[in-house]
Amino acid sequence: MLGLGRQGLGCDACGYFCHSACAPQAPPCPVPPDLLRTALGVHPDTGTGTAYEGFLSVPRPSGVRRGWQRVFAALSDSRLLLFDAPDARLSPASGALLQALDLRDPQFSATPVLASDVIHAQSRDLPRIFRVTASQLTVPPTTCTVLLLAESEAERERWLQVLGELQRLLADSRPRPRPVYILKEAYDNGLPLLPHTLCAAVIDTERLALGTEEGLYVIHLHSHGTDIFQVGECRRVQRLAVSPTAGLLVALCGRGPSVRLFPLAELESAEAAGAKIPESRGCQALAAGRILQARTPVICVAVKRQVLCYQLGPGPGPWQRRIRELQAPAPVQSLGLLGDRLCVGAAGAFALYPLLNEATPLALGAGLGPEELPPSRGGLGEALGAVELSLSEFLLLFTTAGVYVDSAGRKSRGHELLWPAAPTGWGYAAPYLTVFSENSMDVFDVRRAEWVQTVPLKKVRPLNPEGSLFLYGTEKVRLTYLRNRLAEKDEFDIPDLTDNSRRQLFRAKSKRRFFFRVSEEQRQQQRREMLKDPFVRSKLISPPTNFNHLVHVGPTAGKAGARDHQAPEKARGARSSGPQRPHSFSEAPRRPASMGSAGFPGDADPTEKRKPWTSLQR
């Protein structure tokens, strides 16, 4: 069973357990012992079910030389799931999902290893080790490799056999499953601002905004990302939102976080200080969007239990005008605009507040679970946000699960979305919900309530509410763009990227402008390294220009003009009074095959017939 809680139901008397959806078909208590064992099997058409399970070992976080740690592995629903399973005598198992690898990934593979692949492993363990590989980034291609240690050599072969059979089953299924999203690296991972980035926003196709611990920065992509501007005097920028209709960039920044507004047209100006909303000090949640049939831009700010709503617009005067003030029953945990209503999450519940009138708010999800219960005992946990699926259905997101409710706030589906790991952020682009956790990115189809894609990543940090930009990695932090496979184009122009580009951040004469480029010393070093390769050196030689091929001259033609080129030119000028025809660069004097090294004619064949002289021949 997957999930952080609410995975299913269990009987205290006989120990039988099942999924919540299977409870109506459960046998009466006491259940026979043969039914208490998990039945292994996979549906031939859908690939659902558990094909195989058992105990394996993975390298410790510090590497193979430090030893192995025990995990429980299960091949279930077309995924290889690895759960924490330490020695029960030393510490109890947490049941947390350590990693999930998707067998539907086109790059998925499971193979034995060689001694060179695990140089720090003991030789007696080599016959029991195999590795599993899955894709991470699509552009540039990167993969994730996990080493697994079986209890015996026969057990390793059994795992490889089952993995191979399940892959063939998925390959033969129709329609063949394909990933929903592709991952593309959005910017050079050598930028020193990336490890300290807290949020990001797409301003337009040519500009990205990064909010870091040190300040707010705008990257110009049309110049290959070399121009970077620092905006205002912000520190610790935690959230960014762009309002193209109002022409403003909204930033939540500062130690006692407050909201600042910056005009999009003045982001590169040295005088762009922004306008602070005085009532926003201590802001803990922010939502931006449009109401009135998506014509009027607004922002909503939560300060403890108070929610302030502002209409945005260009000057003169303040860029914001307060239109509504709300009072939540508890400190606000999340905000979201759903049409003309504001969804406020507080104390593990949600409420819909209309922004166009003073009507009574609608409570969503009241009574779904006792508030005093912790998530491990069936509680839902903190309110993360809500998604409007239709006019009559909503999906409420909590730290343990996603619950479907109708327009009256009552539970509409018996099935819930269960997160495989603790979420650190989420994003929604209909109909797919992306949930980020510490070591993976999981995609759910909210219409069918299915887990459709997972990507193994390390140290994932989402940067924007849509979930399209995030960071991952430890040694090399990568800014990644999440693109729907069916989208026509990217949201912004992604520059050409190469690993180890050796670019550095230089400050210009203006203290707010930076250049991210290769230094002159590094450029010369790269050129010297390139010239060492004969193939690259030949590529650096430019081809002929203004080329016009008139006739091909063979190795025996034009011998008379090989020794002296000026005489034929004069002779040709004497014979022809018309304008000279242009000659191609390929008609440079060629050394005939019969010539010696000094360039004089060798012994030619006396029987050879000479061609008549023409103006196209030297």
N, C-alpha and C positions, 0 to 999 in steps of 0.2 A: 504494500500500500504506500502510495506517495502522498506527501503533504506534511505540513508542519503541525497539523491538528485536524480534527473532524474528518479523518480518512475513512472511518467506517464505524461499525457497531460490533460489540463483543459481549459474550455471555459470561458472567462471573461464575456461574455454576459449573459449566462443562468446558469453558475455554474456547468455544467456537467463535470465530469472528468473520466478518464479511463486509463488503462495501455497502454504503447506505442504499444504493440502488438495488442491491441484491437481497436486502433484508426481507421483502415480502415472500421470496422463494426459499428462505432459510428453513432447514428441517427442524422439527420440534426438539426441545431439550428433554433428555440428554442426547447429544449427537453421537452417533457411532464413531469409534476411534479411527476407522479408515477414512472418514470424511474430514477429520481434523488435519490430515496431511494435505499440503498444497499440491494440486494436480498440475503437472507441467504439460504444456501444449500451446501451439500457435495456430490461430485461425488462418487457413491457407489463402484467403482472399485479402483480408485486411492486415495480417501480420500482428494482430493484437494477441495478448496472452504472454505467459512466461515460458520461454523456451528452455532455460537452464539457469541454475543458480548454485552458488557455493562460495567458499572462502578463498581469497587470493591475498597477495601482499603487493604493496606499492612502495617505491622508495620514499624515505623520509624527506621532509622539505629541504633539508640540507644536502641531499644527494645520496647516491647508492652507497658510497663508502661509509656513510653513517648507519647503514642498515635499512631494514624494511619494516613497514607497519601493516598490520592486518586490516583487511577490509572485507565486507560482504558484497559480492558481485551478483547481479541478476540481469539476465537478458530478457527484458520485458518491454512489450509495446514498441519493438524496433529500436530499442536503446540499450546500451550497456550502462548500467547504473552501479555506482560504487558508493557504498555506505560505510561510515565509520564503525568499526567493530574491534575495539581493543580487547585485550585479555580481561575477562570478567573478574578475575581474581585481583587485578590491579586497579581497574577503573571501569565503571559501567559504560555501556554503549550509549551514545547520544542519539543514535538513529538519524543523524544529519546526513544529507546527501553531499558527498564530497565532490563528485564529478559525474556528469552525464555525457555520453558520447552517442551521437545519432548515427545509426546504421544507414539511414536514408541519405546521408551526406555522400555526394559523388566521389569525394576523396577518401572515404573511410576505407581502412585496410587493417588486417590483422596478420602478422607474419612472425616467424621465429627470429631470433637475433643471432648475430655472430659475436665472437669474442671482442672484436673491435668496436661493437656498438655499446658494450657495457664493460669498459676497461677496468672499472673499480669493483665489479662484482667478483665474488669468489668463483673459482673454476668449477666447483661441485654444483653451484646453482645454475650454471649456464644452460644445461639441458631442460631446465624447468621455466625459463624466462621466455616470454613473448612480448611483442609490443603492438599497440593499437594506435593508429594515426587518424586524425580528423582535421578538417580544414578550419581555418580561422578567417583571415582576410582573403577576399577574392582578388583585390588589386592593392598592392602587389601580393602574389600568392604566398601565404604563410600557413603553416600547419602546427598542430599540437600533437605531441607524441607522449604516450603513457606506457611505462614499463610495468609489466605484471609478472609476478612470481607465483606459479602454481605449486601445489603440495607435492606433486610428483610429475615425472615426464609424461606418463599416460594421461594424467589430468590436463596437462598443457595441450596435448594432442586433441583431447576431447573438446576443450574450449575452442581451439582453432577450427575443428570440424563443424561445431555448431554455429560459430560465427560465419563461416563460409557458406553453409547451407542457408542460413537466414538472409545473407546478402543476396544469394541467387534467387531466393523466393521474392525478395523485394524488387529485384531487377526485372523479374518476369511479370510483376503485377501491372495492371492497366487500370487507370492511368498511372504512369510511373510517378512516384512522389518527387517533387522538386522543392528546393528551399524557397521560402517566401521572400526573404531579404538577402541581399548581397552586401558584404562589408568592404568598404573602400577607405584606404588611408587618405585623410582629407588634407594633411599638411606635413611638412618636413618634421620628422620626430627629433631633429637636432635643435629645435627651437627651445631655448632655456626657460621660456614662460610656461610650457606645457605641464611640467610636473607640479606647478603651483596653481593650475587653473581650477576654478571652482564652478564656473558656468560658462555658457557660450550661447550665441544667437546668430542666425543668418540674417544680415541686414538686407542684402540684395545679392545678385549673382556675382558681384565683384568684391564684396566686403564681408568679412567675418568679425564679430565682436567677441573678445575673450575677457572674462572677469577673473582676476587672480587675487592672490593675497596682497600683491603690491599695488594693484590698480586696474583700471579699465583700458583695454587696448583694442585698436581696430587694425585689421590686416587687410591690405589691398592685394587682391589675388591677380588683378590684370597685369601687374608688374612682376609676375612670377613670385609674388609674396615677399618682395624685397622691402617694401615700404610698410612700416608699422608706426602707428601714432598712438601716443598715450593721451587719454581724454580726461580732463578735469583732475581733481585731487582726491579721487575715490581711493579707499583702502578696503580690502577684504570684500570684494564684490561677490555676493552670494547668489544673485538671481538676475537674469536679463530677460526683457521682453521687448519686442519691436512692434510698433503701431504704424504701419505704412500710411494709413488713412490720415492720422494726425501728424505724421512726419516726425515722430518722437521715438527715442530709445529710453526705456524705463529700466532703471538700475536700483537694486536693493543692496546697499553697501554701508560700511561703517561698523564700528564696534557695537554701538547701540543701534542696530540696523535701521536705516531710514531710506525713503524712496527719493530718488533724484530723476529729473527729466532732462534729456539732452536732445536738441534738434538734430535730425539726421543730416541736415545740410551743413552743420557747423562742427561735425565730429573731428575734422582735421585742423580746426582752428586752434591756435594757442590760447585764445581767450574763452574757450568753451568750458565754462564752470558748471553749467547745469542749474536747474532750479529745484530746490529742496521743498518737499511737502512737509510743513511743520508738524502736522498731526500724526505723521507716520513713524515717529521715533519709537523704537521697540517693536517694529513690524516683525511678525513671525510667519506670515503667509501672504502670498501675492498672486493675483489672477488678473490677466489682461485678455481682452477680446472685444467683440462688437455686439450691439443689441439693435433693436428696431430694424429687423430684416438685414442685419449685418451692415448698417449704414453709419452707426454712431459708435466711435471707439470709447471704451471705458476701462478703468482699472479699479480693482477692489483690494483694499489693504486691511489686514487683520492685526489688531494690537490687543493682545490678551483676549477678552471676550467681546471687544468692540470691533465692528466691521464698517469701514468707510468706503463709499463708492463715489468715484469721480468720473465726470465726462471730460474727455481730452479733446483739445482743439488748438489750432494755431492762435498766436497773439493777435492784436496787442493785449497786454495784460497777462494775467496768469494763464498757463497752459491747461490748468485743471479747474473744474467747477464741481463742487460737491452736489450730488443728486440724491443720495440716500445714506442713512445711518442705521445700522442694525445692531442688535444685541443678541449674542449667542448664549445658550444655557451654560456653557463651560468654555475653558480656553480653547481657541480654535486650533485644530490640527491640520486642516486642509481647506482650500478654496478652489472652486471651479465654476466657469460660466457655461451653462447649458441653455442655449438660446437666450431668451429674455429673463432667465431666472439664475440666481446664484445658489450653488450648492455648497453648503457649509458643513464640514465634518468636525464634530466635537464629541468627546467622551464616547467614542466608539459607535456613534450614530450620525446620521445625515439628516439635513433639512433643506428644502427648496424654498428660497425667498424670492418673490417676484420683485423686479426692479422698477416696473412701470406703474405700480400702484401699491397701496398699503394693505393688500390682502394678507390673510393668515398664512404663515408658512406651512408647507406640507412635510410631515415627518416621514423619512424613508428608513426602513429596516428596523423599526422599533420592535423589540422583543425577539430579535433573531437569536440572541444568546445572552445569558446572564452576564451583566457587566462585571460582576465580582469574580467570575471565573477567569483564570489565566488561560492563555492560548493553548497550553499543553493539556488542559482539561476541557476543551471545547469552546473556550472564549474566542472571539474574533480579533481582539487586539485593537490597535490604533487605526483610526479612519484615514486611509491614504488618499482617497479620491473617488470620483464617480464618473461613469461613462453613460451617455444617453444612446441607447441602441435604437429606439424608435419612440414614437409619441406615447407608447403604452408600456415601455419596459426600460429599466435601468440596470446597470451592473455596478454594485457597490464594492469597492476595493478596500480590504483590510490587510493587516500584516500577516494573517494566516490563510486567507481565502478570499475569493470573489463570489459574491452572492447576487443572484438575479431577483429583482423585485418588480412589481407592476406599478402603474401610475398612482395607485392608492398606497404604496409603500409596503405591501404585503409580498411575501416570498412567492415568486412565480414559477420557479423550477426546483425540482428536487435535487438536481445535480449542481454542484458547486465547482468553481475553479480552484484547485489546490496548488499552491506554489511548492515546487520541489525544494527550494531553499529560501532563506530569509531575504525578502526583497529590500534593495537599497534605493530603488527608484522605478519609475514606470513611464510609459509613453503610449499614446493611442493614435492610430491612423486607420480609420474604418476599413475593413472589419477586424484588424489585427491589434492585439494588445501585447506590448513588449514589456516584460518584467526583468529587471536587472538584479542580479545578486552578486556576491563577492567573487564567484568563480565561473559565472556563466551568464548567458543572455538567452531567455526563453520567450518564445512567441506562441500566443494562443489565438485561435479563431473564436471570437466571442459569439458568433452566431451558432456554431455547432458545439461550443464549449469543449474544444479539443486543443491539446498541446501539439503544435504542428512543427516546431523547429527549435533546436537548441544549439548553441555555439559555445564550445569550451574556451573561456578566457580567464585571465588572472587579473585581480585588482581592478574590477570594473567600476567606473564612476560616471553615471549619466550627467549630462551637462545642460539639457534643455527639456522643457515639459513635453515636447513632442517625441522625445527619445531618439531623434535622428542623429544627434551628436553625443559621443561619449569618449572617455579615455579608458585605456586598459594597458596593462604591462607593469613590470617592476623595474628591470634594468633599462628598458627602452620604452618610454611612455608614448603611446600612439594616439593621436587624435583621429577618430574613426567616424565615418559617415555611413549611416544605415539607409540603404536605398531599396525601395520596393522593386522586385524583379520586373514588374509590369509597367513601371514608370517610364515615360518617354525620355526624360533627361534628368540630370542632377539638379538639385536646388541651387547650386552655386558652381562656379567654374573651379574644378579641382586642378591645381597645377601639376605638372609632371614631377614625379618624385623618384628619388633614388636613395637607398640606404647609404649611410656614411658620406653624405654630400659635403661634409666639412665646412658648412656655412656657419658664420658667427654673427652675433648681434653687435652692431656698431651704432653708437650715438652720433647723430648729425649735429650741425651747429646749433640747431634748435633743440632744447632739452627734451621736447616732447616728440621728436621724430627719430626713428631708428631705421637702420638698414640691416637686413638679414641676408648676408651674401658671403661668398668665399673671399678671403683675404688675398691680396696680391701675391704673397709668398706661397700660399696654398695653391693658387692658380698656376704659378710657374712650376711648382712641384708636380701637379697633376699633368701638366703639359709634358714635362720630362718623362713621366711614367708612361704616358701615351705614346711618345715617340720611340720608346723601347720596343714596341710591338710593330713589326714590319707591316702587318695588315692595316693597322690604324694609321701608320705613317703614310702609306700609299693613299689612304682615304683623304688625308689632309691636303694632298696635291690637287689643285683645282683642275677641272676638265677644260678643254679648249672652248673659247667663246667665239661668237660670230662664225660658226663652222658652216661651211658649204661644200659638200662633197660633189666633185664634178666627174671624176673618172678614177678607176682603180689602176695604179701602175704596178705591173708585176716585177719580179726580181731581175729580169733581163732587159727591161725597157728603160730607156733614157740613159744608156751608158755614156753617150757622147757628152752629156751635160753633167756627169758625175764629178769631173775634175775641176771644171771652171763654170761657175754659174753665171758670171757676168756676160760672157760671150754669147750664150744662147739668148740672154735677155735683149742684147743689142741686135742680134740677128733677127729675133722675132719682131723687134720694133721696126727694122728695115723692111721686112716682108709685109707687115700689116700696118696700115695707117689708121685703122679704126681703134676704138677705145679698148683698153686691156680688160680682159675678163678676170674677176677675182679668183684667186687660187686658195685652195683649202690648206689648213695647217698640216693636213696629212700628206701634202705633197712636198714636204721637206725632203732634202736629198737623202735618199735611202742607199745604203751600201748593198750593192748586188751580191748575191751569194758567191759569185766567182771572183770577187775582189779580195785582195790580201788585207793584212792588218793596217797597212799604210794608206789604204784607200785607192790604190792603183788597180786598173783592170788586170785580171789574171789571164790565163790562157783560155780564150773563148773558143767555142766550137766554130771552125771555119765554115761548116755547112749551114750554120744558123742563118735564117733569112731575117733581115732587118725590116722592121715595120716602117712604112713611110712616115715622115715627120709631119706632125700636126701642131696646131697652136695649143692643144691641151696636153702636150707631152714635152717634158724637159729632156 
